[in-house]
Amino acid sequence: MLKKILNWLLGREEEHSELLNELKQAEEQEVEKEFLELVEQKPAAPKKRAKKPAAKKRARKPAKAAKTTKKDEVLKLLSRRKKPAKLEDIAEKVGVTTQTARRYLYYLKKEGKVDKKGDGWVKK
């Protein structure tokens, strides 16, 4: 409000010089008072973040029964056969490539579960 009056009086400086001086002093005092109030105020403490509620613990699902793997299928196939099975036959029956069947047979041989006889493979 003082600024509006002051600006109005500045336009008519000659007519109201005494009033203008008083208003300038009042504005300076008001600005100084506002400044001192700001300086004396304590800085606001940083806001604390609200803690999120702890997540609910989910119950573990029961362990599933072990699925039969292709390697297990190879072993079953060999146990059912009386004659040695060729690599290509094993791969075709189990549904894998010959390279994969070869790898499974290698693992089973390392475990001591199968053996190579002639052109084919047999379960021990």
C-alpha positions in Angstrom: 0.0 0.0 0.0 2.8 2.4 0.9 4.4 1.7 -2.5 1.2 2.7 -4.4 1.0 5.9 -2.4 4.7 6.6 -2.9 4.5 6.0 -6.6 1.5 8.3 -6.8 3.3 11.0 -4.9 6.4 10.7 -7.0 4.4 11.9 -9.9 3.4 15.0 -7.9 6.7 15.6 -6.1 6.6 19.4 -6.1 3.1 19.6 -4.5 3.7 17.1 -1.7 7.4 17.1 -0.9 7.1 16.9 2.9 4.6 14.0 2.7 6.8 12.3 0.2 9.8 12.4 2.5 7.8 11.0 5.3 6.5 8.2 3.2 10.0 7.4 1.9 11.2 7.2 5.5 8.3 5.0 6.5 9.0 2.6 3.6 12.6 2.4 4.5 11.7 1.6 8.1 9.2 -1.0 6.9 11.7 -2.7 4.6 14.4 -2.7 7.3 11.9 -4.2 9.8 10.9 -6.9 7.3 14.6 -7.6 6.6 15.4 -7.9 10.4 12.4 -10.3 10.8 13.7 -12.5 8.0 17.2 -12.5 9.4 16.1 -13.4 12.9 13.9 -16.3 11.7 15.5 -19.7 12.2 15.9 -21.8 9.0 13.2 -24.3 8.6 14.3 -27.9 9.4 14.3 -30.2 6.4 11.2 -32.2 6.0 11.5 -35.8 7.0 10.2 -38.3 4.5 7.4 -40.5 5.6 8.4 -44.1 6.0 6.8 -46.5 3.7 5.0 -49.4 5.4 7.0 -52.6 5.5 6.3 -54.9 2.6 4.3 -57.9 3.6 6.2 -61.1 3.5 4.9 -63.7 1.1 4.6 -67.3 2.0 7.0 -69.4 0.0 5.4 -71.7 -2.5 5.9 -75.4 -1.8 8.8 -76.9 -3.7 7.6 -78.5 -6.9 8.4 -82.1 -7.7 11.5 -82.5 -9.8 10.6 -82.6 -13.5 12.0 -85.4 -15.6 14.8 -84.0 -17.7 15.7 -85.1 -21.2 18.8 -86.7 -19.7 16.5 -88.8 -17.5 14.5 -89.7 -20.5 17.6 -90.9 -22.3 18.3 -93.1 -19.2 14.7 -94.5 -19.2 14.9 -95.2 -22.9 18.1 -97.2 -22.5 16.7 -99.1 -19.5 13.7 -100.3 -21.5 15.7 -101.6 -24.4 17.3 -104.9 -24.5 19.7 -104.1 -27.4 22.2 -101.3 -27.5 20.5 -98.0 -28.9 22.2 -96.0 -31.6 22.9 -92.3 -31.0 20.5 -91.2 -33.8 17.7 -93.4 -32.4 18.1 -92.0 -28.9 18.1 -88.4 -30.3 14.9 -89.1 -32.3 13.0 -90.8 -29.5 13.9 -88.2 -26.9 13.3 -85.2 -29.3 16.8 -83.6 -29.2 19.6 -83.2 -31.7 22.3 -85.8 -32.0 24.8 -83.4 -30.5 22.6 -82.9 -27.4 22.0 -86.7 -27.1 25.8 -87.2 -27.3 26.3 -84.7 -24.5 23.7 -86.4 -22.3 25.3 -89.8 -22.9 28.7 -88.3 -22.1 27.3 -87.0 -18.7 25.6 -90.3 -18.0 28.8 -92.2 -18.8 30.7 -89.9 -16.4 28.2 -90.7 -13.7 28.6 -94.4 -14.4 25.0 -95.0 -15.5 25.6 -96.0 -19.2 28.2 -97.7 -21.3 29.0 -97.9 -25.0 28.8 -101.3 -26.6 29.7 -101.5 -30.3 27.6 -98.9 -32.2 25.1 -98.3 -29.4 24.6 -97.4 -25.8 23.3 -99.5 -22.9 22.3 -98.9 -19.3 24.7 -100.4 -16.8 
